Amino acid sequence: MKYEIPLLEKIVSAVTGNKTKNDPDVAFAKKSLKGICSAIDKFAQKADGRLAEKFPELSLKIKDLSRKMHMLEPDVSTAAGKAEQAIAQKITCASSSCEVVLTGGGAEELEKQLAELEKLVHIRSHGSLPPPAKQTANQAALF
């Protein structure tokens, strides 16, 4: 009889572990994160060529953001989903700004977009977006 409880615990643990692996929310979170990583990889690849020649520091910043995105784990929380949506939109904006730089424009807008993207990646790595209007001075200093 004394072996039945550990065996039951092992069975329950195996069943709940498999359920977590097959959870559709986790699968969606993985797919979402994979899509964002793919987008930032394409952006980093674009920035690796001519942008690296003209603005090596911006190219390195983009590569660093790509590396940070690949370090994130899938998260099924609503806050993580919102942060990922914001990151995907910001990657698009930054990529467009990169095109402007590559066609002879100034780098100021790209620098701004990258700073905002870096902030969003930092926020996502910590789990949530701050409330839009009710940030304290200390919270604003962190971001």
BELCOR-V367214 format. One record per pair of residues at least 24 apart in sequence whose ideal C-beta (glycine too) atoms are under 6 Angstrom apart, sorted by sequence separation. I is the first residue (numbers start at 1). J is the second residue. D is the distance in Angstrom with one decimal. If there is no record, write none. Layout:
{{I/J/D} {I/J/D}}
This chain:
{{119/143/5.4} {41/66/5.9} {40/66/4.8} {90/116/5.7} {90/117/4.5} {40/69/5.1} {90/120/5.7} {37/69/5.2} {37/70/5.6} {87/120/4.9} {86/120/5.2} {83/123/5.5} {33/74/5.2} {83/124/3.9} {30/74/4.5} {29/74/3.7} {29/75/5.9} {83/129/5.4} {29/76/4.9} {82/129/5.5} {36/84/5.8} {43/91/5.8} {79/128/3.4} {25/76/4.3} {36/87/5.8} {40/91/5.6} {47/98/5.9} {32/84/5.5} {36/88/5.5} {39/91/5.0} {43/95/4.9} {50/102/5.6} {55/107/5.5} {61/114/5.4} {68/121/5.2} {65/121/5.9}}
